[in-house]
Structure formats: structure tokens, C-alpha cells
């Protein structure tokens, strides 16, 4: 079945550690890719997006993601996390077949940062 | 900065009752969406709305659900006869067609619906 997979349900890191959250999707053809973040008690915010061009995209707050088409992956990275990065992170895809550009979300990864 | 707003933030209702969730999209946006997130599960697409009609809907969006843009600013989701399994966080989102990046959707803070 077509889906977006986030393999890590809960990641716990210490401050200053490096972060990589995995995301794989199973849609063929053109896709638009996103990472959203949801801080505790807040709404979904866009971290970064990929539409075309350079597969390494930079987002807000020092996050970046790399689109690897051959692996159907769009992993999120940050070289040094902070306590304030504690949040839920959602990988998301807009498949090219969706005329309405509906977003398909992954199940989310909860990131906990130890001070 | 303009943002999507939703009311109420929390709605508690009895099973079988009708509920209306309200959203005010960003003013120059043209595409509107409802998503939901059952506790502990992923965010799921429900419906998209453009030019005063549904443009796409998921299998979740059955006859119990309806959407409406009753005036120039509000976008509503109605659940006719709520079930226990409708308990979830409901997110509204909107986007504009005219400006790049046209696929970016802006989300509201959500309405938590609790069906008892």
C-alpha cells in the first residue's frame, strides 16, 4: 500500500547530539516532500519542504533534509540538537496524482532532548 | 503574520449529537482542507475544498461529514451524528494557488473533539 513510513517512534537524545530521523515513502512519480514539527501544545509548523532542484534542503532552526529519489527517502537531520527541539516530527508527502494536493503524513517521531 | 484560526479549541459532545467545527483560513487562500489526528495515530486527510465544492475526499469522509464555506471567511466541518470513534484532533489548513510555493499548506491550531 502507498504510505509514508517513519521508522523511529520515539528518539531520545542529549543536547548537542546529532539527529537523523528517517522517512521513506512509497509513491511513484512526482512527489512534494515536507517535514512538519508539532511542539507540545502547539499546531503543526512547516520545518522544510522539497519541490524540485537541489535535493539537500535547508529549513528553519538549523534543520535540513536530503531527498534521495533512488531510496524513496527524505531524512531529516540536525547536527546539534537543543532542548527546545523536543517535539513531534512528521514527514509528509503530496503525491503527484492528488489534484487537490492532499498531504499524506507519516506516523510521527517523538523527539525528547535531555538537558 | 496571517494565520489559520479554529474554534472551539475543545468540544465535548454526546454520541449521536451534531457538531460543527469552525475554521477561518488565511484571507487570500483558495484551497481549504480538513485533517484529523486520533490520539496516538497519524494525521489523516479528510477533505479538500475549492471553488465552493469538494475537490477530493478520503474514505473516512462519509455521509456523516459535510463541509461548507457559508460566507467569505469561515470554513466549517459538520459531523451529523457523532460516534465515539470521531474523537480526535481536527486540523484545518489552507493554501493559495497564486503564489509559490503553491503546495504549502498552513495549519490551524486544531479543535479537540471528545465524544462521550
Interface residues (C-beta under 8 A of the other chain):
Chain A: X32 X36 X42 X43 X44 X45 X46 X49 X51 X90 X94 X98 X99 X100 X101 X102 X103 X104 X105 X106 X107 X108
Chain B: X31 X33 X35 X41 X42 X43 X44 X45 X48 X50 X55 X56 X58 X91 X93 X95 X101 X102 X103 X104 X105 X106 X107 X108 X109 X110
